Amino acid sequence: MKNLLKLEVLIAALAIPLSTTSGLGQTAPIASIEIAKPVDSGWVENNGDAAGVVWSTRLEVPDATWLRLRFSEVHLGQSAALLRITSVLDGHTQSMHARHVRQWRNTSAYFNGNAVDFELVADPGSGPCRVQIAGAIVGTIAASPRNICGATDDRVLSTDPRAGRIEPIGCTSWLIGDANYCQLTAGHCVVAGNAEVIEFNVPISTESGAIVHPPPSDQYAVDLDSMQFSDDIEVGNDWAYFGVFENSTTGLTAYEAQADHFVLVETVPAPVNQLLRKTGFGSTGAGVSPTFNLAQKTLAGPFTSQDGTRLKYVIDSSGGDSGSPMFLEGTNLAVAIHTNGGCAQTGTNSGTSIENAGLQAALASPTGVCVPDYFEFGFPNGTPDFVNSAGGTTARVSVIARNLYEIDPTSGTLHYNAGDGWLSVPLQAAGSGEWDIVFPSVPCARNLDYYLTFQTTTGAESTNPMGAPGTTYNALTGSSLAVIAEFDFESAPGWFVSSQNLVSGAWARATPTGVGSFGEPPLDFDGSGQCFMTGTTFEGDDVDGGPTMLWSPAVTMAGASNPVVQYARWFTNSNLDGDRLTVEFANNSIVNFVPIESVAHTEGWRRVSQFVSDTFASPGMIRARFSVSDNPNNSRTEAAIDSVLFLDITCDNVCLKGDVDANGVVDGRDVSPFVTTLLNPPAMGAPAFCATDMDSSDTLAADVDVPLFINCVLEASCP
């Protein structure tokens, strides 16, 4: 199937900020046109026995030298499906799973030529998939004025793996040796989200000067959450610090692929005309081969002066060079970020010093993907959400070191907390980069928080999940778990919605379709496909006014040993004001609701388990209600609820109080093990702990447990 798109050639005038004091901010933005041409795969599914292509098309743009796709909607089932896009011209391919589509903000990489083959590939049983292509971005990069320090442009082609080309703004960035090997560039290159893609190993341009893109395996999506910058171009305060996601096709980080980086000097040396080198992706003009245009070039020249945090030097530059590394000749020591052309006006070009206080503060407080994270964690069988309180529940974790770090194989540790403080046990090596997580005995009918830590061979540590112990995995503990009622919202019997004073954003059962840019979840929680969401009419349809209330059916929990209501929630509030997601329970009533939690802005999905008996002494017919409002209507407020379960936890009688030797009889033979256990307590939940804990307080205290034990042995008066 072919879908022909008509190209209207657009060469836009390049707008370059002028400065009477510092020359030109040297970007070279793409002059492009976006062509709307909807293409829809419809809902497709792999019902066969092997992975395969379930839909394909060819997207062609006559006369285009390159193109980039934009998607309006992508659904990839249970993540076992991917998009595969291949350039017809050179065969270069990009593969994208659902998370990559979000990271690329519903766009693809750049492809050379005027046509791509597009395929949707799915595993058997991966569920319904759908992709909607909105159109294509096509165009060219216009050349921009140069600031040549002399009669000729002396820059020469180079292939430094540390420097990348920023698209679509047309600037230069470079890898540095911080913990996660992130990048620096000029601040004016990243304003308004203009830095979207970093390209490494960029080919030379065509004979006509048109840019050529590297394969998608050398293109990386910028993480906007990592971006910190200042664009005060006039006073040596023009810098940006950011990171990129791993490559969608290779799975490699930029540093893993390039295996090189610049080192930032601690102190910039005084200028005495020593040589600095600049490597960047500037444009070219008369007297230079068009193939050099916006390809990587380098040149060294004298470091002439310094004015505060502005360094000045005599080195040719042009549009596209903004953000280039300025480093001491013959070393890998970077001293500045190139930001300004000015040779034609003042005799020097200039950049922002590495010593800039704002830049140093950003480097000390990384965000997004720049936050130190040395390992990639995988859970082949998932993370446990129920742990046997007697101990022995096992899970498997795989750990891969990133950015060329190495794992200390003895460092894996499970940290867990059942409400009585954090404890830890080592993980058990399983070989081939995998470890077993074996949970010890813990108290029954509890919420159990847990996380993992690993260290590199140099002692640097990562937690999983990141942010622990502030963010953890969660499980319920017990002997057995029974499901009384379960709702994954593929259907929703008995659920209903009511609203008061609502302008928009009522609860509705739907499939998330966005990329999270408006605060909505990009996916449901449990992978079934649907959840209850606010504002499903269009992506920007958030809650205004309200509240809008989502009511569960009443579920009988009378007679349950340890009744629990579990749910996954999502709540975002753009200005972090007083708007909340309110959770309430009612017992044998549709009127008298009791507040359970009031949720402020929270990053991502969170699964929560509420013990009903903590609120109601005699649970009967339990109903849950979830309410959201935006009052006053001054923020973007979105909520979602998924995977609601009504559960019962059973706790078997794991011990006979006083029977510390576990022979079924309480007598004098228990005295010695009782004293031993009291002086050297085992893990809480162990049978010996349970038998010694005479008052069932989950603590061993001589002043309480000893008298009770004596009565138990001498008078058979056992709890």
Buried (B, 14 or more C-beta within 10 A) or exposed (E): EEBEBEBEEEEEEBEBBEBEBBBBBBBBBBBBBEBEBEBEBEEBBBEEEEBEEBBEBBBBBEEBBBBBBBBBBBBBBBBBBBBBBBBBBEEBBBBBBBBBBBBBBBBBBBBBBBBBBBBBBBBEEBBBBBBBBBBBBBBBBBBBBBBBBEEEBBBEEBEBBBBBBBBBBBBBBBBBBBBBBBBBBBBBBBEEEBBBBBBBBBBBBBEEBBBBBBBBBBBBBBBBEBBBBBBEBBBBBBBBBBBBBBBBBBEBBBBBBBEEBBEBBEEBEEBEEBBBBBBBBBBBBEEBEBBBBBBBBBBBBBBBBBEEBBBBBBBBBBBBBBBBBBBBEEEEBBBBBBBBBBBBBBEBBBBBBBBBEBBBEBBEEBBBBBBEBBBBBEBEEEBBBBBBBBBEBEBBBBBEBBBEBEBBBEBBBBBBBBEEEEBBBEBEEEEEBBBBBBBBBBBBBBBBBBBBBBBBEEEBBBBBBEEBBEBBBBBBBBBEBEEBBEBBBEEBEEBEBBBEEBEBBBBBBBBBBBBBEBBBBBBBBBEBBBBBBBBBEEBEBBBBBBBBBBBBBBBBBEEBBBBBBBBBBBBBBBEEBEBBBBBBBBBBBEEEBEEBEEBEBBEEBBBBBBBBBEBBEEBBBBBBBBBBBBBEBEBBBBBBBBBBBBBBBBBEEBBBBBBBBBEEEBEEBBBEBBBBBBEEBBEBBBBBBBBBBBBEEBEBEEEBBBEBBBBBBEEEEBE
